[in-house]
Amino acid sequence: MKRPAHQPILITDASRSQDDQLSSRQKRYVLMMGIRVACLVVGATLVGVKAPLLWLWLPLCGLGMVLIPWLAVLLANDRPPKEQHRLANKLHPRPHDDPPPPMSLTPDEHPHKIIDAEP
């Protein structure tokens, strides 16, 4: 399968640029506002032709006209979550949970100086 000539090949783990993210969020917002306009047009058309089950369709169109702008604003202002770098674990591997080394001190030896307050 060939890739289209205008699609670059991704060779890095870098996230998308801010401009690309903004562009995709703007397109999503415009699409959702278009759906809102479609709900308005469908609702007006249904009222004009006195469609059957108008009592069901009008509240659905009204709900779409109220909820879609709210969702569109939330989604347009939302950025993708920041990912941890995929190669971080490969470049800096986590230390293994090895058991601690055995204590080589005898019970009489102390690793620190003890100051006794009693004479």
C-alpha positions in Angstrom: 0.0 0.0 0.0 1.4 3.4 -1.0 1.1 6.5 1.1 -0.3 9.6 -0.5 2.4 12.0 -1.6 1.2 14.8 0.7 1.5 12.6 3.8 4.9 12.7 5.5 6.2 9.6 7.2 6.3 9.8 10.9 9.8 9.0 12.2 9.7 10.5 15.7 7.8 10.1 18.9 7.2 13.8 19.1 3.6 14.9 19.7 1.7 16.9 17.1 2.5 20.6 16.9 0.3 23.2 18.6 -0.9 24.5 15.2 -2.0 21.0 14.1 -3.9 20.4 17.4 -5.6 23.8 17.1 -6.5 23.1 13.5 -8.1 19.8 14.3 -10.0 21.3 17.3 -11.3 24.1 15.0 -12.5 21.6 12.4 -14.3 19.6 15.1 -15.9 22.8 16.5 -17.2 23.9 13.0 -18.5 20.4 12.3 -20.4 20.3 15.6 -21.8 23.8 15.0 -22.9 22.6 11.5 -24.8 19.7 13.2 -26.4 22.3 15.5 -27.6 24.3 12.4 -28.9 21.1 10.9 -30.9 20.4 14.1 -32.4 23.9 13.8 -33.3 23.4 10.1 -34.8 19.9 10.6 -36.8 21.2 13.6 -38.2 24.2 11.5 -38.9 21.9 8.6 -40.8 19.4 10.8 -42.9 22.1 12.2 -43.6 23.5 8.7 -44.8 20.2 7.3 -46.5 19.1 10.5 -44.7 15.8 10.6 -46.1 12.9 12.6 -44.5 12.3 16.0 -43.7 16.0 16.2 -43.9 15.8 20.0 -40.9 13.4 19.9 -38.7 15.1 17.2 -38.9 18.7 18.4 -37.5 17.9 21.9 -34.7 15.9 20.3 -33.8 18.7 17.9 -34.0 21.2 20.8 -31.8 19.0 23.0 -29.3 18.8 20.1 -29.3 22.6 19.8 -28.7 23.0 23.5 -26.1 20.3 24.2 -24.0 20.4 21.0 -22.7 24.0 21.6 -21.7 23.1 25.2 -19.9 19.9 24.0 -18.3 21.8 21.1 -16.8 24.4 23.4 -15.5 21.8 25.8 -14.0 19.7 23.1 -12.5 22.7 21.3 -10.8 23.9 24.5 -9.5 20.4 25.4 -6.0 19.4 24.5 -4.8 15.9 24.2 -3.2 14.6 27.4 0.5 14.8 27.7 2.2 11.5 27.2 5.3 10.3 28.9 8.0 9.9 26.3 7.7 6.4 24.8 11.5 5.9 24.8 12.0 7.0 28.4 11.9 3.5 29.7 14.2 2.2 27.0 16.8 4.9 27.6 16.6 5.0 31.3 15.5 1.6 32.5 13.9 1.3 35.9 16.0 -0.3 38.6 14.9 -3.9 39.3 13.5 -4.7 42.6 16.5 -6.6 43.8 16.7 -7.7 47.5 18.9 -5.5 49.6 22.4 -6.8 50.2 22.9 -8.8 53.3 24.2 -6.9 56.4 27.9 -7.7 56.9 28.0 -6.1 60.3 28.0 -8.2 63.4 25.6 -7.4 66.2 28.5 -5.7 68.1 29.4 -3.4 65.3 27.4 -0.3 64.7 27.3 1.6 61.4 27.1 4.9 63.3 28.5 6.5 66.4 26.4 6.0 69.5 26.6 8.7 72.2 25.6 7.4 75.6 24.3 10.0 78.0 24.6 7.9 81.1 28.1 7.6 82.8 
